């Protein structure tokens, strides 16, 4: 069995990430509905704040990965990040808009230290050419989505009976369990992810200097996050511009490497840019898809009435159901020398995403005579999108750890998450296509959503075409 051949440390990281994702999904499940119902935000305002928060949240893994590479080590960064995340969820639980923004700012900081470094430790469990790597990351990705499956099952009913604050309190509890899991099992990691040999933290004087700068930096960046989240539209534009500059910087860094490393890094950067188009569309599941389910979906499933929050389980369910299949499939194809290249997997990932959007748009337009779309069409769309996600996302994490030079793994993992940051900003702006004016009828909102989903589908199809055209030139550059 392939599961038994994976390194035992994978399961520690599996459960650490599972509970962190549990907390994150509590937040994401109620985010747009909370803003809409508790603070009476318009659709556009909700979408832009979600996009800005997501962009900030995924921007910080790059400096977080750098700090872990050069100073903290992966293990210490995970512990510090986890504590900060738990505090952030508790701040969100305070029933005021200002405290909610404070909590989001704290979560941005914690995510930057936690998120890239768990994945980076997973990468250290495998040699660069180990055929188990893609399979291991797929199993790790299944752990992520076991965590995201649970909150939508009960959170809608919980907040309806006990109030919105409980959604965030439960998120903090999930983060505490994640931290406890990691602390209890981290001895099994040995020297993986410990302090770098040349870290200034290996000396008492160095620790004191670093701690002072680190604390001041956390306070300053947290304050900047708070003020930036108050102007989410402008922040989204800034994020996109920052992404362009950082991409140019990474190309400059890459050009100074020797040829083999340069080729591999260029492949990583190119596929990360392709992933931005994928993730910008994917982020609609937390924004336009969420309000679509709340307004224009017949919320019945197998004879049971469900909440709009419950629809967030579809993606996680299909990931959990399909991850074992892909986890077995990649090594099986590798043994037969048929395992697709990283560029090929990315191209097919974007293809399935576009099919999922176009299918839903067609069904909303043509098979919703009452203004309500059958829940099963939404399920089918999530299934197709999830296949695309499974082909692209865990393979992307594996690609970064396999192709990046060892001293750049943490930073390149941050670059991967930077791509997701840009996608969040772009996704927030794309979501405004589906803005439904107040007091619109069912049929008016249905027409708006159908138009928006067609737009998303055609954009994804365009990204797919580019990805397929790049397969051949990128494959020639990859060396291991």
HUWOQUI-V203935 format. One record per residue. RES is the residue in three letters. SS is DSSP state (A for helix, B for strand, O for the rest). Layout:
BEGIN
RES/SS
RES/SS
END
This chain:
BEGIN
UNK/O
UNK/O
UNK/O
UNK/O
UNK/O
UNK/O
UNK/O
UNK/O
UNK/A
UNK/A
UNK/A
UNK/A
UNK/A
UNK/A
UNK/A
UNK/A
UNK/A
UNK/A
UNK/A
UNK/A
UNK/A
UNK/A
UNK/A
UNK/A
UNK/A
UNK/A
UNK/A
UNK/A
UNK/A
UNK/A
UNK/A
UNK/A
UNK/A
UNK/A
UNK/A
UNK/A
UNK/A
UNK/A
UNK/O
UNK/O
UNK/O
UNK/O
UNK/A
UNK/A
UNK/A
UNK/A
UNK/A
UNK/A
UNK/A
UNK/A
UNK/A
UNK/A
UNK/A
UNK/A
UNK/A
UNK/A
UNK/A
UNK/A
UNK/A
UNK/A
UNK/A
UNK/A
UNK/A
UNK/A
UNK/A
UNK/A
UNK/A
UNK/A
UNK/A
UNK/A
UNK/A
UNK/A
UNK/O
UNK/A
UNK/A
UNK/A
UNK/A
UNK/A
UNK/A
UNK/A
UNK/A
UNK/A
UNK/A
UNK/A
UNK/A
UNK/A
UNK/A
UNK/A
UNK/A
UNK/A
UNK/A
UNK/A
UNK/O
UNK/O
UNK/O
UNK/O
UNK/A
UNK/A
UNK/A
UNK/A
UNK/A
UNK/A
UNK/A
UNK/A
UNK/A
UNK/A
UNK/A
UNK/A
UNK/A
UNK/A
UNK/A
UNK/A
UNK/A
UNK/A
UNK/A
UNK/A
UNK/A
UNK/A
UNK/A
UNK/A
UNK/A
UNK/A
UNK/A
UNK/A
UNK/O
UNK/O
UNK/O
UNK/O
UNK/O
UNK/O
UNK/O
UNK/A
UNK/A
UNK/A
UNK/A
UNK/A
UNK/A
UNK/A
UNK/A
UNK/A
UNK/A
UNK/A
UNK/A
UNK/A
UNK/A
UNK/A
UNK/A
UNK/A
UNK/A
UNK/A
UNK/A
UNK/A
UNK/A
UNK/A
UNK/A
UNK/A
UNK/A
UNK/A
UNK/A
UNK/A
UNK/A
UNK/A
UNK/O
UNK/O
UNK/A
UNK/A
UNK/A
UNK/A
UNK/A
UNK/A
UNK/A
UNK/A
UNK/A
UNK/A
UNK/A
UNK/A
UNK/A
UNK/A
UNK/A
UNK/A
UNK/A
UNK/A
UNK/A
UNK/A
UNK/A
UNK/A
UNK/A
UNK/A
UNK/A
UNK/O
UNK/O
UNK/O
UNK/O
UNK/O
UNK/O
UNK/O
UNK/O
UNK/O
UNK/O
UNK/A
UNK/A
UNK/A
UNK/O
UNK/A
UNK/A
UNK/A
UNK/A
UNK/A
UNK/A
UNK/A
UNK/A
UNK/A
UNK/A
UNK/A
UNK/A
UNK/A
UNK/A
UNK/A
UNK/A
UNK/A
UNK/A
UNK/A
UNK/A
UNK/A
UNK/A
UNK/A
UNK/A
UNK/A
UNK/A
UNK/O
UNK/O
UNK/A
UNK/A
UNK/A
UNK/A
UNK/A
UNK/A
UNK/A
UNK/A
UNK/A
UNK/A
UNK/A
UNK/A
UNK/A
UNK/A
UNK/A
UNK/A
UNK/A
UNK/A
UNK/A
UNK/A
UNK/A
UNK/A
UNK/A
UNK/A
UNK/O
UNK/O
UNK/O
UNK/A
UNK/A
UNK/A
UNK/A
UNK/A
UNK/A
UNK/A
UNK/A
UNK/A
UNK/A
UNK/A
UNK/A
UNK/A
UNK/A
UNK/A
UNK/A
UNK/A
UNK/A
UNK/A
UNK/A
UNK/A
UNK/A
UNK/A
UNK/A
UNK/A
UNK/A
UNK/A
UNK/A
UNK/O
UNK/A
UNK/A
UNK/A
UNK/A
UNK/A
UNK/A
UNK/A
UNK/A
UNK/A
UNK/B
UNK/B
UNK/O
UNK/B
UNK/B
UNK/O
UNK/O
UNK/B
UNK/B
UNK/O
UNK/O
UNK/O
UNK/A
UNK/A
UNK/A
UNK/A
UNK/A
UNK/A
UNK/A
UNK/A
UNK/A
UNK/A
UNK/A
UNK/A
UNK/A
UNK/A
UNK/A
UNK/A
UNK/A
UNK/A
UNK/A
UNK/A
UNK/A
UNK/A
UNK/A
UNK/A
UNK/A
UNK/A
UNK/A
UNK/O
UNK/O
UNK/O
UNK/O
UNK/O
UNK/O
UNK/A
UNK/A
UNK/A
UNK/A
UNK/A
UNK/A
UNK/A
UNK/A
UNK/A
UNK/A
UNK/A
UNK/A
UNK/A
UNK/A
UNK/A
UNK/A
UNK/A
UNK/A
UNK/A
UNK/A
UNK/A
UNK/A
UNK/A
UNK/A
UNK/A
UNK/O
UNK/O
UNK/O
UNK/O
UNK/O
UNK/O
UNK/B
UNK/B
UNK/A
UNK/A
UNK/A
UNK/A
UNK/A
UNK/A
UNK/A
UNK/A
UNK/A
UNK/A
UNK/A
UNK/A
UNK/A
UNK/A
UNK/A
UNK/A
UNK/A
UNK/A
UNK/A
UNK/A
UNK/A
UNK/A
UNK/A
UNK/A
UNK/A
UNK/A
UNK/A
UNK/A
UNK/A
UNK/O
UNK/O
UNK/A
UNK/A
UNK/A
UNK/A
UNK/A
UNK/A
UNK/A
UNK/A
UNK/A
UNK/A
UNK/A
UNK/A
UNK/A
UNK/A
UNK/A
UNK/A
UNK/A
UNK/A
UNK/A
UNK/A
UNK/A
UNK/A
UNK/A
UNK/A
UNK/A
UNK/A
UNK/A
UNK/A
UNK/A
UNK/O
UNK/O
UNK/O
UNK/O
UNK/O
UNK/O
UNK/O
UNK/A
UNK/A
UNK/A
UNK/A
UNK/A
UNK/A
UNK/A
UNK/A
UNK/A
UNK/A
UNK/A
UNK/A
UNK/A
UNK/A
UNK/A
UNK/A
UNK/A
UNK/A
UNK/A
UNK/A
UNK/A
UNK/A
UNK/A
UNK/A
UNK/A
UNK/A
UNK/A
UNK/A
UNK/A
UNK/A
UNK/A
UNK/A
UNK/A
UNK/A
UNK/A
UNK/A
UNK/O
UNK/O
UNK/O
END
